[in-house]
Amino acid sequence: MRYGMPILGGGYREGLVEMMCGDSVQVRNAWRFLIRMELARQSFSLDDLVMATGWKQSTAEAYLSKKLKDVLVPGPSGSFYCVGLVELGEEQFTIRFAQAVAGRGRKGCPPQSVGAGRN
C-alpha cells in the first residue's frame, strides 16, 4: 500500500511530506474555495472561509496570518481577495499545509517515514 502526498497528474511523492490525515479534506476545500474566489475576482470574509473549509475560526485566522498571507490582500470591511494562487498551483498550496512526520502516525493515520523514496 502506498502512503504519501498525492501529486497532480497521479502518483505519490513519498517521504517528502505527509498531509495530516484529517486536514487533507479541509485543505482541498480551501484550495477549491480560494481558487474560485480568485478566478471570479470576488471578495470573501473570514466566515466564508470557515464555512467553505470546515476549519475552526481560530485555525482560519492563524492560516490567514501565516500560510496564506502572500496570496490574500485586504478588501473593504474586513474582506479579502485572493491573488496569486493560480500561479502558485495546487501542489505548492497543499505543501504549505503538510508536515514531515518522521515515522510517527496520528490517530487514524498510517505511520510514515521520511525519505522512503519511490516504490
C-alpha positions in Angstrom: 0.0 0.0 0.0 1.4 3.4 -0.9 1.2 6.3 1.5 2.4 9.9 1.0 1.2 13.0 -0.6 -0.8 12.7 -3.8 0.6 14.9 -6.5 -1.0 16.4 -9.6 -1.2 14.0 -12.5 -1.5 11.0 -10.3 1.1 9.1 -8.2 2.6 9.9 -4.9 5.5 11.9 -3.6 6.5 9.6 -0.7 8.6 10.6 2.2 8.8 14.3 1.3 5.8 15.4 3.4 2.8 13.8 4.8 -0.6 15.6 5.0 -2.0 15.2 8.4 -5.0 12.9 7.7 -8.0 14.9 8.9 -6.7 18.1 7.4 -6.4 17.0 3.8 -10.1 17.4 3.0 -10.1 20.9 4.6 -7.0 21.9 2.7 -8.6 20.7 -0.6 -11.8 22.6 0.3 -9.6 25.7 0.9 -7.9 25.4 -2.4 -11.2 25.0 -4.3 -12.8 27.9 -2.5 -9.8 30.3 -2.8 -9.2 29.5 -6.5 -12.9 30.1 -7.2 -12.7 33.4 -5.4 -9.5 34.4 -7.3 -10.9 33.5 -10.7 -14.1 35.3 -10.0 -12.2 38.3 -8.5 -14.7 38.1 -5.7 -14.0 39.2 -2.1 -14.8 36.9 0.8 -14.9 37.1 4.6 -13.3 35.1 7.3 -16.7 33.5 8.0 -16.9 32.5 4.3 -13.5 30.8 4.5 -14.6 29.0 7.7 -17.8 27.8 6.1 -16.1 26.6 2.9 -13.2 24.7 4.6 -14.6 23.4 7.9 -11.7 25.0 9.8 -12.4 26.5 13.2 -12.4 30.3 13.2 -9.1 30.3 15.2 -7.5 28.0 12.7 -8.6 30.1 9.7 -7.3 33.2 11.5 -3.9 31.6 12.0 -3.7 30.4 8.4 -4.7 33.9 7.1 -1.8 35.4 9.0 0.8 32.7 8.3 0.2 30.3 5.5 -2.0 32.5 3.3 -0.6 36.0 3.8 1.2 36.1 0.5 -1.9 35.2 -1.6 -4.5 37.4 0.2 -5.0 41.1 0.1 -7.3 43.1 2.3 -10.6 44.3 0.8 -13.3 46.5 2.2 -14.9 45.9 5.6 -12.5 43.2 6.7 -12.9 41.1 3.5 -10.1 39.6 1.4 -9.2 39.0 -2.2 -7.1 36.0 -3.3 -4.3 37.0 -5.7 -1.5 34.8 -7.0 -2.9 31.4 -6.1 -3.3 30.4 -9.7 0.5 30.9 -10.2 1.3 29.1 -7.0 -0.6 26.0 -8.1 -2.4 23.3 -6.1 0.7 21.2 -5.2 2.6 24.1 -3.7 -0.5 25.2 -1.9 -1.0 21.8 -0.4 2.6 21.5 0.6 2.2 24.6 2.8 -0.2 22.7 4.9 1.8 19.5 5.2 4.2 18.4 7.9 7.0 15.9 8.0 6.1 13.2 10.5 9.3 11.1 10.5 7.8 7.7 11.3 5.1 8.6 13.7 1.4 8.1 12.9 -1.5 10.2 14.1 -4.8 8.8 15.3 -6.4 7.1 12.3 -3.3 7.7 10.1 -0.7 5.1 9.0 2.8 5.6 10.3 5.1 7.4 7.9 8.8 7.5 7.2 10.6 10.5 5.8 12.9 9.7 2.9 11.2 6.4 1.9 11.7 7.0 -1.8 9.5 5.7 -4.6 8.2 2.2 -4.7 
